[in-house]
Amino acid sequence: QVQLVESGGGLVQPGGSLRLSCAASGSLFRIITMAWYRQAPGKQRELVASITRDSDTNYADSVKGRFTISRDNAKNTVYLQMNSLKAEDTAVYYCNIVGTTRWGQGIQVTVSS
């Protein structure tokens, strides 16, 4: 059974950067599409970015130009580089295997001065 473990969250000032990592178990990582979602307090979970097995990417309009999703198939890991962070990026971030109910445990990102 595939497990997803996120890391790299924390507290950062506005304008700062963080890199989230999501490590997946299992041998099928290289052929699956992965995504990052986030959920802010009182809001629905929303798609942030996704990446296919061929590294084609898709981003929410709110993060385009600031966030970059990438993957390292040799390490079974997907990353989310977040730059120019804003207070409205504060949320719990989750990684997901697209098309499944496989989710990581979630990791808190707080952008505040």
C-alpha positions as CSV (number, residue, x, y, z in Angstrom):
1,Q,0.0,0.0,0.0
2,V,1.4,3.4,-1.0
3,Q,2.2,5.8,1.8
4,L,2.9,9.5,1.3
5,V,4.9,11.5,3.9
6,E,5.2,15.3,3.6
7,S,8.0,17.4,5.1
8,G,9.4,20.9,4.9
9,G,6.6,23.1,6.2
10,G,6.9,25.7,8.9
11,L,6.7,29.4,9.6
12,V,8.1,31.9,7.2
13,Q,7.8,35.7,6.7
14,P,6.0,37.2,3.8
15,G,8.2,37.2,0.7
16,G,10.1,34.1,2.0
17,S,10.5,30.7,0.6
18,L,9.9,27.1,1.6
19,R,10.3,23.7,-0.2
20,L,7.9,20.9,0.6
21,S,8.7,17.3,-0.1
22,C,6.5,14.3,-0.4
23,A,8.1,10.9,-0.3
24,A,6.1,8.0,-1.6
25,S,6.6,4.3,-1.0
26,G,6.1,1.7,-3.7
27,S,7.5,1.0,-7.1
28,L,4.9,2.7,-9.3
29,F,5.8,6.3,-8.4
30,R,7.4,7.0,-11.8
31,I,4.2,6.3,-13.7
32,I,1.8,8.2,-11.6
33,T,0.6,11.8,-11.6
34,M,1.1,13.6,-8.3
35,A,-0.4,16.8,-7.0
36,W,-0.2,19.2,-4.1
37,Y,-3.4,20.5,-2.5
38,R,-3.9,23.0,0.3
39,Q,-6.7,23.7,2.8
40,A,-6.9,27.0,4.7
41,P,-9.1,27.3,7.8
42,G,-12.7,27.6,6.9
43,K,-12.1,26.9,3.2
44,Q,-12.3,23.9,0.9
45,R,-9.3,22.0,-0.1
46,E,-7.9,23.3,-3.4
47,L,-5.5,22.1,-6.0
48,V,-2.2,23.9,-6.0
49,A,-0.2,22.1,-8.6
50,S,0.1,18.8,-10.4
51,I,2.8,16.9,-12.3
52,T,2.5,14.0,-14.7
53,R,4.9,11.1,-15.1
54,D,6.4,13.1,-18.1
55,S,6.8,16.1,-15.8
56,D,4.0,18.1,-17.5
57,T,2.8,20.6,-14.9
58,N,-0.3,22.5,-14.0
59,Y,-0.8,25.3,-11.5
60,A,-3.5,27.2,-9.8
61,D,-3.7,30.8,-11.0
62,S,-3.0,32.0,-7.5
63,V,0.5,30.4,-7.4
64,K,1.6,30.7,-11.0
65,G,5.0,32.3,-11.3
66,R,5.7,31.7,-7.5
67,F,5.5,28.0,-7.0
68,T,7.2,25.2,-8.9
69,I,6.3,21.5,-8.7
70,S,8.9,18.9,-9.6
71,R,9.7,15.2,-9.1
72,D,12.6,12.9,-8.7
73,N,11.6,9.4,-9.7
74,A,14.8,7.9,-8.4
75,K,13.9,9.1,-5.0
76,N,10.1,8.6,-5.3
77,T,9.7,12.2,-4.2
78,V,7.7,15.2,-5.4
79,Y,8.6,18.7,-4.4
80,L,6.8,22.0,-4.2
81,Q,9.2,25.0,-4.2
82,M,7.3,28.0,-2.9
83,N,8.7,31.5,-3.4
84,S,7.4,35.0,-2.7
85,L,5.1,33.6,-0.1
86,K,2.0,35.6,0.9
87,A,-0.2,35.4,4.0
88,E,-2.9,33.9,1.9
89,D,-0.7,30.9,1.2
90,T,-1.1,29.9,4.8
91,A,-2.7,26.5,4.9
92,V,-2.2,22.8,5.5
93,Y,-0.6,21.3,2.4
94,Y,-1.3,17.8,1.2
95,C,0.3,15.6,-1.5
96,N,-2.0,13.3,-3.4
97,I,-1.8,10.6,-6.0
98,V,-4.1,12.0,-8.7
99,G,-7.2,9.9,-9.2
100,T,-7.0,8.1,-5.9
101,T,-7.8,8.7,-2.3
102,R,-4.2,8.4,-1.3
103,W,-3.2,11.5,0.7
104,G,-0.3,12.4,2.9
105,Q,-0.9,13.4,6.5
106,G,-0.7,17.1,5.7
107,I,1.9,19.7,6.7
108,Q,1.3,23.2,8.0
109,V,2.7,26.3,6.2
110,T,2.3,29.6,8.0
111,V,3.2,32.9,6.3
112,S,3.3,35.6,8.9
113,S,5.5,38.5,10.1
